[in-house]
Amino acid sequence: MLDVTALQVRYGAIEAVCGLDLRVGKSEIVALLGANGAGKSSTLAAISGLASWAGDILFEDESLKGRSPEAITRMGIGLVPEGRRIFAGLTVAENLLLGGAVHASPVELRRRAAQMQERFPVLAERRNQKAGLMSGGEQQMLAIARALMAQPKLLLMDEPSLGLAPQVVETVFDLIGSLRDEGITILLVEQNVPMSLDIADHALVLAQGRASVHGTTAEVAGSDAVQSAYLGH
Ligand code: ATP
C-alpha cells in the first residue's frame, strides 16, 4: 500500500532522514521505532506532505511527489500528530468536523461526527466543551477520531501513547488493534517498544535517519540491538 524508497528529509544542514526504504502492506501495522531525533516524525511529515523530501513515495502505486497535504488526505492518508495537536480553544464537536472538512459535504460530516461520538462515548459527553479542557487520554481519542473523520485507508500515528497513564495506553493500543481489524493500515511511531512489537506485523528501527534493523516483529524483537537498547535484556 505504501512504498517508500531512498527517502531523504533535510532541514538546512540537518539530514533528518537519509535514504530510508519502508514498505507497509494493506491491513498491516508497521512499527517505526528509534530514539529521539532518529527521524521518525520527519518520515511521517514527508508522507503527509508536511515536509519537503527527496526519493520516492508511492501510495497505492501513485506517487505523492508534489502533492499538497490536502491532496494526500483526500487520497486516503490520515495523520494523528505527535502531541495530539487538537484545537484547544474549539469544542470537541468542532475539532471532529475539521477532521473531515477536506472532502466531505456538511451532511456527510455530521453523519461521521455522530458515528465518532457513538464509538467514543467520552466525545459525545464532552461534545460542547472546549477540547483543551479534556485529559491527555481523552485528547488522544479526539485526535484519533478527528483523523478517522476523513476515512483514511492508511493512518500515520505519531507516538499516540506518549505521556498517558498505563491504563490509557492499553486503551489506545486496543483501539489501534481494532482499527487494523477494520481494515485500516497503520504506520505506528512509538516509544513503547514492547507493546508496539506485540501489536505490529513488521517493525523498523531508525537510527540517525537510517534503518538499523527491520523485519517481522519477531525478527526485530530478537535482534541484539533491540534486545539491549529497548527490551532491557
Ligand atoms: P522525536 O521522538 O524526538 O520526535 P524523531 O525520531 O521523530 O524524534 P525527528 O523529529 O524526525 O525525529 O527529528 C530528526 C532530526 O531532525 C533531529 O535532529 C531534529 O532535531 C531535526 N528536526 C526535526 N524537525 C526539524 C525542523 N523543523 N527544523 C530543523 N530540524 C528539525
Residues whose N, C-alpha, C, O or C-beta is under 5 A from the ligand:
A	BS01	ATP	Y11 I14 A16 A35 N36 G37 A38 G39 K40 S41 S42
